[in-house]
Amino acid sequence: MNKQILIPLCVLSLTACGDPPYDPRGVDSDETLLSVSATGEAETRPDEARFQAGVESFARDAKAATGANAEAVQKLVTALKSAGVPEKDIQTRAVGIRRIDWGPKKGQYQANNIVTVVVRDIDRAGDAVTAASEAGANIMSGPDLRMSNPEAAANTAYGNAFKAARARAEAYAAAANMEISRVLTIRDGGGSQGGRYLPGAPRPVSRAVYADAVMHEAAEESGTIMPGQTTSSVSVQVDFALVPK
């Protein structure tokens, strides 16, 4: 008498009865991958200013040039302190001495001392610029207007970027008669904040807020500095899993 041997289907087809193959993209067999890129921005008023101020002095010999320069720089620092800038926010940027070998000052020595000034109350930045100019600063550049907490502004922009990515994904899903089931990955694309770049993106072209000539003119006339708004612009790429409605 012949006996029939029943072999479970899963033995004949292990793939059909076992777990589906792993998909490195993170989607399940009943899901569709949608990758969306989006940008987001945030406008923030800068609350601090940085500028450089210094003095260039000339004399017949190196000792006289450095001595005159030291006195001039001390006068500059005193004026900045009187304008409300604490000593901790005044930092030496460059110190130099050289002999001039050409032009009308040939044979003389040139000494210079440049400091970087941080004004943490941007509404007083104009007063600090004016004080430096009136104290004899003949080297000035800036200002660089920035936020004391740039990460907060960047995070707002990233939040807006994700919302934009989600809205775009929902539009794709609706057109395909599907819906979002979950978020798979979020990738930071970096961006820019004013004249500075944020990691993850190519460095943008640097843009000066004021040219040196404009800085001098502002200092000589009124020292008024307009903070305006700084734009934080970032991008993200988000992978969504879609399922049929």
Secondary structure, 3 states (H helix, E strand, C coil): CCCCCCCCHHHHCHHHHCCCCCCCCCCCCCCEEEEEEEEEEEEECCCEEEEEEEEEEEECCHHHHHHHHHHHHHHHHHHHHHCCCCHHHEEEEEEEEEECCCCCCCCCEEEEEEEEEEECCHHHHHHHHHHHHHCCCCEEEEEEEECCCHHHHHHHHHHHHHHHHHHHHHHHHHHCCEEEEEEEEEEEEEEEECCEEECCCCCCCCCCCCCHHHHHHHHHHCCCCCCCCEEEEEEEEEEEEEEEC
